[in-house]
Amino acid sequence: METTRIEILNPKAKKLLNSLVELNLIKITSEKKFNFSSLLKELRTKAEDEISIKEITKEVEIVRKLRNEE
């Protein structure tokens, strides 16, 4: 199977392509454009636990302490 991206410049070409689909010669699938903001929203809603500012501060202090010991 070979995949080719085609830009349709004339509506008549779309009719021809649909005819080829009806003959089971080709299959047309639409590409979903990448939307970064929707991806971020999706990832944020999947966050399991929110970290409190106290927990963040605690982690930062631990890392600082380890770094300063070196």
C-alpha positions in Angstrom: 0.0 0.0 0.0 1.3 3.5 -0.9 0.2 6.7 0.7 0.2 10.0 -1.3 -0.9 13.4 -0.1 -3.0 15.3 -2.7 -4.1 18.9 -2.7 -7.4 19.4 -4.6 -7.3 22.5 -6.7 -10.5 22.0 -8.7 -13.8 20.6 -7.3 -14.1 18.3 -10.3 -11.1 16.4 -9.1 -12.9 15.6 -5.9 -15.7 14.1 -7.9 -13.2 11.9 -9.8 -11.6 10.8 -6.5 -15.0 9.9 -5.1 -15.7 7.8 -8.2 -12.5 5.9 -7.5 -13.6 5.4 -3.9 -16.9 3.9 -5.1 -15.0 1.5 -7.3 -13.0 0.4 -4.2 -9.7 1.5 -5.9 -8.7 4.1 -3.3 -9.6 5.1 0.2 -9.8 8.7 1.3 -8.9 9.7 4.9 -8.7 13.2 6.2 -5.7 14.4 8.1 -6.2 15.9 11.5 -4.2 19.1 11.9 -1.9 19.2 14.9 -3.2 21.7 17.4 -0.7 22.3 20.2 -3.2 24.1 22.5 -5.7 21.2 22.4 -2.9 18.8 23.1 -1.9 20.8 26.2 -5.5 20.9 27.4 -5.8 17.2 27.0 -2.6 16.5 28.9 -3.6 18.9 31.7 -6.9 17.2 32.2 -5.2 13.8 32.4 -3.0 15.0 35.4 -3.6 12.6 38.2 -2.5 14.5 41.2 -2.0 18.2 41.7 1.2 19.1 43.5 1.0 21.6 46.3 3.4 24.6 46.6 4.7 23.0 49.8 5.6 19.8 47.9 7.3 21.7 45.1 9.3 23.8 47.7 10.3 20.6 49.5 11.6 19.0 46.3 13.5 22.2 45.3 15.1 22.4 48.7 16.2 18.7 48.5 17.8 19.3 45.1 19.5 22.5 46.3 20.9 20.6 49.3 22.3 17.8 47.1 23.8 20.3 44.6 25.5 22.3 47.4 26.9 19.2 49.0 28.8 18.4 45.8 
